[in-house]
Amino acid sequence: MIEFQHVFKAYGRSKNILADINFNVDPGEFVFISGPSGAGKSTLLKLIGGLEPPSRGAVFVNRQRVDKLPARERPYLRRAVGIILQDTHLLFDRNATQNVMLPLAIMGLDTRAAAARARAALDKVGLAGKEDLNPVEMSGGEQQRLAIARAIVNRPTILIADEPTANLDQESARRIMDVFRDFNQVGVTTLIASHDRPLMARYANRTLHIDAGRFSDSSGVTP
Ligand SMILES: Nc1ncnc2c1ncn2[C@@H]1O[C@H](COP(=O)(O)OP(=O)(O)OP(=O)(O)O)[C@@H](O)[C@H]1O
């Protein structure tokens, strides 16, 4: 479902952040990306989402080569992969429902259908009753769940999240992880980058670890 073949990544003229990375992720897996700050966890997720191109090598998502995707295929990738970045990019001049409706409006769904789907997505992440709140009126954990609702409203088959529990207390972090677990249990392939090893160990069944360019895979499988 996700495949890295000899992937290298450097920004500009800097040295390689990722060097010769090879792995496969099968449908339905729950994968934890670990490693110290600056190791390249976000970079790896951005390569999957097509937000950064690899410097060398190939990244495949659903058998399509992400970095060689023709422009007409890009909306398909955007729909297949729900992305939650460290900066959630919520719009603070719109309410929760309007934030979640945004990807649907971009797809051309009519407003009534989009609003209904946005409300269903908010319900799935435990934000029923908060539809009309502005993100500034929400706690950090609620904002994070709002970002998840926006990422899943297009019913992606893959969900990638960058430090979704950073700056949250343990209870809020667990609630966020329970939301990811629920989506994973209905078949959504999930990859989460985090520093929180003990928390991730409770949810993920595989760890990809990056440290100073070295890469290890707890599954032990080399593609
Ligand atoms: N757009 C960019 N341009 C130049 N350098 C970048 C860019 N994005 C990331 N880097 C550099 O690449 C390295 C890896 O960054 P990345 O954000 O992938 O690490 P990370 O493991 O996610 O770190 P953290 O845990 O602190 O979020 C860092 O040294 C960072 O400064």
The ligand as an SDF file (V2000), in Angstrom:
LIG
                    3D

 31 33  0  0  0  0  0  0  0  0999 V2000
   11.7040   22.5610    4.1500 N   0  0  0  0  0  0  0  0  0  0  0  0
   12.9060   22.3410    4.6970 C   0  0  0  0  0  0  0  0  0  0  0  0
   14.0040   22.9590    4.2140 N   0  0  0  0  0  0  0  0  0  0  0  0
   15.2310   22.7250    4.7280 C   0  0  0  0  0  0  0  0  0  0  0  0
   15.4800   21.8740    5.7420 N   0  0  0  0  0  0  0  0  0  0  0  0
   14.4130   21.2250    6.2730 C   0  0  0  0  0  0  0  0  0  0  0  0
   13.0910   21.4240    5.7840 C   0  0  0  0  0  0  0  0  0  0  0  0
   12.2480   20.6360    6.4910 N   0  0  0  0  0  0  0  0  0  0  0  0
   13.0160   19.9780    7.3870 C   0  0  0  0  0  0  0  0  0  0  0  0
   14.3210   20.3310    7.2570 N   0  0  0  0  0  0  0  0  0  0  0  0
   15.4350   19.7950    8.0430 C   0  0  0  0  0  0  0  0  0  0  0  0
   15.4240   18.3810    7.9260 O   0  0  0  0  0  0  0  0  0  0  0  0
   15.7420   17.7490    9.1520 C   0  0  0  0  0  0  0  0  0  0  0  0
   14.6390   16.7690    9.5210 C   0  0  0  0  0  0  0  0  0  0  0  0
   13.4460   17.4960    9.8140 O   0  0  0  0  0  0  0  0  0  0  0  0
   12.0770   16.7810   10.1700 P   0  0  0  0  0  0  0  0  0  0  0  0
   11.1080   17.8690   10.4370 O   0  0  0  0  0  0  0  0  0  0  0  0
   11.7620   15.7740    9.1330 O   0  0  0  0  0  0  0  0  0  0  0  0
   12.4980   16.0190   11.5190 O   0  0  0  0  0  0  0  0  0  0  0  0
   11.5880   15.3770   12.6630 P   0  0  0  0  0  0  0  0  0  0  0  0
   12.2120   14.0510   12.9780 O   0  0  0  0  0  0  0  0  0  0  0  0
   10.1670   15.3670   12.2360 O   0  0  0  0  0  0  0  0  0  0  0  0
   11.8120   16.3980   13.8560 O   0  0  0  0  0  0  0  0  0  0  0  0
   10.8340   16.8170   15.0740 P   0  0  0  0  0  0  0  0  0  0  0  0
   10.6780   15.5790   15.9020 O   0  0  0  0  0  0  0  0  0  0  0  0
   11.6170   17.8810   15.7840 O   0  0  0  0  0  0  0  0  0  0  0  0
    9.5650   17.2960   14.4500 O   0  0  0  0  0  0  0  0  0  0  0  0
   15.9530   18.8730   10.1740 C   0  0  0  0  0  0  0  0  0  0  0  0
   17.3400   19.0950   10.2930 O   0  0  0  0  0  0  0  0  0  0  0  0
   15.2730   20.0720    9.5370 C   0  0  0  0  0  0  0  0  0  0  0  0
   15.9100   21.2600    9.8960 O   0  0  0  0  0  0  0  0  0  0  0  0
  1  2  1  0
  2  3  1  0
  2  7  2  0
  3  4  2  0
  4  5  1  0
  5  6  2  0
  6  7  1  0
  6 10  1  0
  7  8  1  0
  8  9  2  0
  9 10  1  0
 10 11  1  0
 11 12  1  0
 11 30  1  0
 12 13  1  0
 13 14  1  0
 13 28  1  0
 14 15  1  0
 15 16  1  0
 16 17  2  0
 16 18  1  0
 16 19  1  0
 19 20  1  0
 20 21  2  0
 20 22  1  0
 20 23  1  0
 23 24  1  0
 24 25  2  0
 24 26  1  0
 24 27  1  0
 28 29  1  0
 28 30  1  0
 30 31  1  0
M  END
$$$$
